[in-house]
Amino acid sequence: MEEKRFLTAADVSDYMSISVPMAYKIIRKLNEELHAQGYITVSGKVSRRYFESKIYGAAS
């Protein structure tokens, strides 16, 4: 199965071992950053590449 391009709150929650509501807060913050850079974002999802670039210790 191919890797997802976008992560959901459940994916972020599992990846970081945090609650789903906290994962939504992180996604919201990352999407605000992307929006400020001129990117189109989708509520409740975040680009895997951007997420991994912002999370310390994430796979490159």
Phi and psi restraints in degrees (range 20) as a CNS / XPLOR table:
assign (resid 1 and name C) (resid 2 and name N)
       (resid 2 and name CA) (resid 2 and name C) 1.0 -77.7 20.0 2
assign (resid 2 and name N) (resid 2 and name CA)
       (resid 2 and name C) (resid 3 and name N) 1.0 154.9 20.0 2
assign (resid 2 and name C) (resid 3 and name N)
       (resid 3 and name CA) (resid 3 and name C) 1.0 -68.8 20.0 2
assign (resid 3 and name N) (resid 3 and name CA)
       (resid 3 and name C) (resid 4 and name N) 1.0 142.2 20.0 2
assign (resid 3 and name C) (resid 4 and name N)
       (resid 4 and name CA) (resid 4 and name C) 1.0 -69.9 20.0 2
assign (resid 4 and name N) (resid 4 and name CA)
       (resid 4 and name C) (resid 5 and name N) 1.0 142.0 20.0 2
assign (resid 4 and name C) (resid 5 and name N)
       (resid 5 and name CA) (resid 5 and name C) 1.0 -78.0 20.0 2
assign (resid 5 and name N) (resid 5 and name CA)
       (resid 5 and name C) (resid 6 and name N) 1.0 -33.4 20.0 2
assign (resid 5 and name C) (resid 6 and name N)
       (resid 6 and name CA) (resid 6 and name C) 1.0 -119.5 20.0 2
assign (resid 6 and name N) (resid 6 and name CA)
       (resid 6 and name C) (resid 7 and name N) 1.0 140.2 20.0 2
assign (resid 6 and name C) (resid 7 and name N)
       (resid 7 and name CA) (resid 7 and name C) 1.0 -102.5 20.0 2
assign (resid 7 and name N) (resid 7 and name CA)
       (resid 7 and name C) (resid 8 and name N) 1.0 143.7 20.0 2
assign (resid 7 and name C) (resid 8 and name N)
       (resid 8 and name CA) (resid 8 and name C) 1.0 -95.9 20.0 2
assign (resid 8 and name N) (resid 8 and name CA)
       (resid 8 and name C) (resid 9 and name N) 1.0 175.0 20.0 2
assign (resid 8 and name C) (resid 9 and name N)
       (resid 9 and name CA) (resid 9 and name C) 1.0 -61.6 20.0 2
assign (resid 9 and name N) (resid 9 and name CA)
       (resid 9 and name C) (resid 10 and name N) 1.0 -36.3 20.0 2
assign (resid 9 and name C) (resid 10 and name N)
       (resid 10 and name CA) (resid 10 and name C) 1.0 -64.2 20.0 2
assign (resid 10 and name N) (resid 10 and name CA)
       (resid 10 and name C) (resid 11 and name N) 1.0 -40.3 20.0 2
assign (resid 10 and name C) (resid 11 and name N)
       (resid 11 and name CA) (resid 11 and name C) 1.0 -63.6 20.0 2
assign (resid 11 and name N) (resid 11 and name CA)
       (resid 11 and name C) (resid 12 and name N) 1.0 -46.8 20.0 2
assign (resid 11 and name C) (resid 12 and name N)
       (resid 12 and name CA) (resid 12 and name C) 1.0 -63.7 20.0 2
assign (resid 12 and name N) (resid 12 and name CA)
       (resid 12 and name C) (resid 13 and name N) 1.0 -41.1 20.0 2
assign (resid 12 and name C) (resid 13 and name N)
       (resid 13 and name CA) (resid 13 and name C) 1.0 -59.0 20.0 2
assign (resid 13 and name N) (resid 13 and name CA)
       (resid 13 and name C) (resid 14 and name N) 1.0 -47.5 20.0 2
assign (resid 13 and name C) (resid 14 and name N)
       (resid 14 and name CA) (resid 14 and name C) 1.0 -65.1 20.0 2
assign (resid 14 and name N) (resid 14 and name CA)
       (resid 14 and name C) (resid 15 and name N) 1.0 -44.2 20.0 2
assign (resid 14 and name C) (resid 15 and name N)
       (resid 15 and name CA) (resid 15 and name C) 1.0 -61.6 20.0 2
assign (resid 15 and name N) (resid 15 and name CA)
       (resid 15 and name C) (resid 16 and name N) 1.0 -41.8 20.0 2
assign (resid 15 and name C) (resid 16 and name N)
       (resid 16 and name CA) (resid 16 and name C) 1.0 -100.0 20.0 2
assign (resid 16 and name N) (resid 16 and name CA)
       (resid 16 and name C) (resid 17 and name N) 1.0 -2.2 20.0 2
assign (resid 16 and name C) (resid 17 and name N)
       (resid 17 and name CA) (resid 17 and name C) 1.0 55.7 20.0 2
assign (resid 17 and name N) (resid 17 and name CA)
       (resid 17 and name C) (resid 18 and name N) 1.0 51.4 20.0 2
assign (resid 17 and name C) (resid 18 and name N)
       (resid 18 and name CA) (resid 18 and name C) 1.0 -127.5 20.0 2
assign (resid 18 and name N) (resid 18 and name CA)
       (resid 18 and name C) (resid 19 and name N) 1.0 173.0 20.0 2
assign (resid 18 and name C) (resid 19 and name N)
       (resid 19 and name CA) (resid 19 and name C) 1.0 -74.3 20.0 2
assign (resid 19 and name N) (resid 19 and name CA)
       (resid 19 and name C) (resid 20 and name N) 1.0 158.3 20.0 2
assign (resid 19 and name C) (resid 20 and name N)
       (resid 20 and name CA) (resid 20 and name C) 1.0 -62.7 20.0 2
assign (resid 20 and name N) (resid 20 and name CA)
       (resid 20 and name C) (resid 21 and name N) 1.0 -43.3 20.0 2
assign (resid 20 and name C) (resid 21 and name N)
       (resid 21 and name CA) (resid 21 and name C) 1.0 -59.3 20.0 2
assign (resid 21 and name N) (resid 21 and name CA)
       (resid 21 and name C) (resid 22 and name N) 1.0 -37.8 20.0 2
assign (resid 21 and name C) (resid 22 and name N)
       (resid 22 and name CA) (resid 22 and name C) 1.0 -67.1 20.0 2
assign (resid 22 and name N) (resid 22 and name CA)
       (resid 22 and name C) (resid 23 and name N) 1.0 -37.5 20.0 2
assign (resid 22 and name C) (resid 23 and name N)
       (resid 23 and name CA) (resid 23 and name C) 1.0 -62.0 20.0 2
assign (resid 23 and name N) (resid 23 and name CA)
       (resid 23 and name C) (resid 24 and name N) 1.0 -39.9 20.0 2
assign (resid 23 and name C) (resid 24 and name N)
       (resid 24 and name CA) (resid 24 and name C) 1.0 -61.9 20.0 2
assign (resid 24 and name N) (resid 24 and name CA)
       (resid 24 and name C) (resid 25 and name N) 1.0 -39.0 20.0 2
assign (resid 24 and name C) (resid 25 and name N)
       (resid 25 and name CA) (resid 25 and name C) 1.0 -63.5 20.0 2
assign (resid 25 and name N) (resid 25 and name CA)
       (resid 25 and name C) (resid 26 and name N) 1.0 -42.2 20.0 2
assign (resid 25 and name C) (resid 26 and name N)
       (resid 26 and name CA) (resid 26 and name C) 1.0 -65.2 20.0 2
assign (resid 26 and name N) (resid 26 and name CA)
       (resid 26 and name C) (resid 27 and name N) 1.0 -44.8 20.0 2
assign (resid 26 and name C) (resid 27 and name N)
       (resid 27 and name CA) (resid 27 and name C) 1.0 -60.7 20.0 2
assign (resid 27 and name N) (resid 27 and name CA)
       (resid 27 and name C) (resid 28 and name N) 1.0 -42.9 20.0 2
assign (resid 27 and name C) (resid 28 and name N)
       (resid 28 and name CA) (resid 28 and name C) 1.0 -60.0 20.0 2
assign (resid 28 and name N) (resid 28 and name CA)
       (resid 28 and name C) (resid 29 and name N) 1.0 -44.0 20.0 2
assign (resid 28 and name C) (resid 29 and name N)
       (resid 29 and name CA) (resid 29 and name C) 1.0 -64.3 20.0 2
assign (resid 29 and name N) (resid 29 and name CA)
       (resid 29 and name C) (resid 30 and name N) 1.0 -46.1 20.0 2
assign (resid 29 and name C) (resid 30 and name N)
       (resid 30 and name CA) (resid 30 and name C) 1.0 -63.6 20.0 2
assign (resid 30 and name N) (resid 30 and name CA)
       (resid 30 and name C) (resid 31 and name N) 1.0 -40.0 20.0 2
assign (resid 30 and name C) (resid 31 and name N)
       (resid 31 and name CA) (resid 31 and name C) 1.0 -66.8 20.0 2
assign (resid 31 and name N) (resid 31 and name CA)
       (resid 31 and name C) (resid 32 and name N) 1.0 -34.3 20.0 2
assign (resid 31 and name C) (resid 32 and name N)
       (resid 32 and name CA) (resid 32 and name C) 1.0 -63.3 20.0 2
assign (resid 32 and name N) (resid 32 and name CA)
       (resid 32 and name C) (resid 33 and name N) 1.0 -41.4 20.0 2
assign (resid 32 and name C) (resid 33 and name N)
       (resid 33 and name CA) (resid 33 and name C) 1.0 -62.5 20.0 2
assign (resid 33 and name N) (resid 33 and name CA)
       (resid 33 and name C) (resid 34 and name N) 1.0 -45.4 20.0 2
assign (resid 33 and name C) (resid 34 and name N)
       (resid 34 and name CA) (resid 34 and name C) 1.0 -63.7 20.0 2
assign (resid 34 and name N) (resid 34 and name CA)
       (resid 34 and name C) (resid 35 and name N) 1.0 -41.7 20.0 2
assign (resid 34 and name C) (resid 35 and name N)
       (resid 35 and name CA) (resid 35 and name C) 1.0 -62.0 20.0 2
assign (resid 35 and name N) (resid 35 and name CA)
       (resid 35 and name C) (resid 36 and name N) 1.0 -40.3 20.0 2
assign (resid 35 and name C) (resid 36 and name N)
       (resid 36 and name CA) (resid 36 and name C) 1.0 -64.7 20.0 2
assign (resid 36 and name N) (resid 36 and name CA)
       (resid 36 and name C) (resid 37 and name N) 1.0 -25.2 20.0 2
assign (resid 36 and name C) (resid 37 and name N)
       (resid 37 and name CA) (resid 37 and name C) 1.0 -87.1 20.0 2
assign (resid 37 and name N) (resid 37 and name CA)
       (resid 37 and name C) (resid 38 and name N) 1.0 -1.2 20.0 2
assign (resid 37 and name C) (resid 38 and name N)
       (resid 38 and name CA) (resid 38 and name C) 1.0 96.3 20.0 2
assign (resid 38 and name N) (resid 38 and name CA)
       (resid 38 and name C) (resid 39 and name N) 1.0 8.5 20.0 2
assign (resid 38 and name C) (resid 39 and name N)
       (resid 39 and name CA) (resid 39 and name C) 1.0 -86.8 20.0 2
assign (resid 39 and name N) (resid 39 and name CA)
       (resid 39 and name C) (resid 40 and name N) 1.0 151.4 20.0 2
assign (resid 39 and name C) (resid 40 and name N)
       (resid 40 and name CA) (resid 40 and name C) 1.0 -83.5 20.0 2
assign (resid 40 and name N) (resid 40 and name CA)
       (resid 40 and name C) (resid 41 and name N) 1.0 133.9 20.0 2
assign (resid 40 and name C) (resid 41 and name N)
       (resid 41 and name CA) (resid 41 and name C) 1.0 -123.3 20.0 2
assign (resid 41 and name N) (resid 41 and name CA)
       (resid 41 and name C) (resid 42 and name N) 1.0 161.4 20.0 2
assign (resid 41 and name C) (resid 42 and name N)
       (resid 42 and name CA) (resid 42 and name C) 1.0 -119.8 20.0 2
assign (resid 42 and name N) (resid 42 and name CA)
       (resid 42 and name C) (resid 43 and name N) 1.0 126.9 20.0 2
assign (resid 42 and name C) (resid 43 and name N)
       (resid 43 and name CA) (resid 43 and name C) 1.0 -57.9 20.0 2
assign (resid 43 and name N) (resid 43 and name CA)
       (resid 43 and name C) (resid 44 and name N) 1.0 134.7 20.0 2
assign (resid 43 and name C) (resid 44 and name N)
       (resid 44 and name CA) (resid 44 and name C) 1.0 84.0 20.0 2
assign (resid 44 and name N) (resid 44 and name CA)
       (resid 44 and name C) (resid 45 and name N) 1.0 -0.9 20.0 2
assign (resid 44 and name C) (resid 45 and name N)
       (resid 45 and name CA) (resid 45 and name C) 1.0 -136.1 20.0 2
assign (resid 45 and name N) (resid 45 and name CA)
       (resid 45 and name C) (resid 46 and name N) 1.0 151.5 20.0 2
assign (resid 45 and name C) (resid 46 and name N)
       (resid 46 and name CA) (resid 46 and name C) 1.0 -139.8 20.0 2
assign (resid 46 and name N) (resid 46 and name CA)
       (resid 46 and name C) (resid 47 and name N) 1.0 148.0 20.0 2
assign (resid 46 and name C) (resid 47 and name N)
       (resid 47 and name CA) (resid 47 and name C) 1.0 -60.3 20.0 2
assign (resid 47 and name N) (resid 47 and name CA)
       (resid 47 and name C) (resid 48 and name N) 1.0 130.0 20.0 2
assign (resid 47 and name C) (resid 48 and name N)
       (resid 48 and name CA) (resid 48 and name C) 1.0 -60.4 20.0 2
assign (resid 48 and name N) (resid 48 and name CA)
       (resid 48 and name C) (resid 49 and name N) 1.0 -43.6 20.0 2
assign (resid 48 and name C) (resid 49 and name N)
       (resid 49 and name CA) (resid 49 and name C) 1.0 -61.3 20.0 2
assign (resid 49 and name N) (resid 49 and name CA)
       (resid 49 and name C) (resid 50 and name N) 1.0 -44.8 20.0 2
assign (resid 49 and name C) (resid 50 and name N)
       (resid 50 and name CA) (resid 50 and name C) 1.0 -68.2 20.0 2
assign (resid 50 and name N) (resid 50 and name CA)
       (resid 50 and name C) (resid 51 and name N) 1.0 -42.9 20.0 2
assign (resid 50 and name C) (resid 51 and name N)
       (resid 51 and name CA) (resid 51 and name C) 1.0 -56.4 20.0 2
assign (resid 51 and name N) (resid 51 and name CA)
       (resid 51 and name C) (resid 52 and name N) 1.0 -49.3 20.0 2
assign (resid 51 and name C) (resid 52 and name N)
       (resid 52 and name CA) (resid 52 and name C) 1.0 -67.5 20.0 2
assign (resid 52 and name N) (resid 52 and name CA)
       (resid 52 and name C) (resid 53 and name N) 1.0 -29.3 20.0 2
assign (resid 52 and name C) (resid 53 and name N)
       (resid 53 and name CA) (resid 53 and name C) 1.0 -72.1 20.0 2
assign (resid 53 and name N) (resid 53 and name CA)
       (resid 53 and name C) (resid 54 and name N) 1.0 -25.2 20.0 2
assign (resid 53 and name C) (resid 54 and name N)
       (resid 54 and name CA) (resid 54 and name C) 1.0 -95.7 20.0 2
assign (resid 54 and name N) (resid 54 and name CA)
       (resid 54 and name C) (resid 55 and name N) 1.0 -15.5 20.0 2
assign (resid 54 and name C) (resid 55 and name N)
       (resid 55 and name CA) (resid 55 and name C) 1.0 -97.4 20.0 2
assign (resid 55 and name N) (resid 55 and name CA)
       (resid 55 and name C) (resid 56 and name N) 1.0 122.4 20.0 2
assign (resid 55 and name C) (resid 56 and name N)
       (resid 56 and name CA) (resid 56 and name C) 1.0 -62.4 20.0 2
assign (resid 56 and name N) (resid 56 and name CA)
       (resid 56 and name C) (resid 57 and name N) 1.0 131.4 20.0 2
assign (resid 56 and name C) (resid 57 and name N)
       (resid 57 and name CA) (resid 57 and name C) 1.0 85.4 20.0 2
assign (resid 57 and name N) (resid 57 and name CA)
       (resid 57 and name C) (resid 58 and name N) 1.0 3.5 20.0 2
assign (resid 57 and name C) (resid 58 and name N)
       (resid 58 and name CA) (resid 58 and name C) 1.0 -74.5 20.0 2
assign (resid 58 and name N) (resid 58 and name CA)
       (resid 58 and name C) (resid 59 and name N) 1.0 155.3 20.0 2
assign (resid 58 and name C) (resid 59 and name N)
       (resid 59 and name CA) (resid 59 and name C) 1.0 -64.5 20.0 2
assign (resid 59 and name N) (resid 59 and name CA)
       (resid 59 and name C) (resid 60 and name N) 1.0 143.1 20.0 2
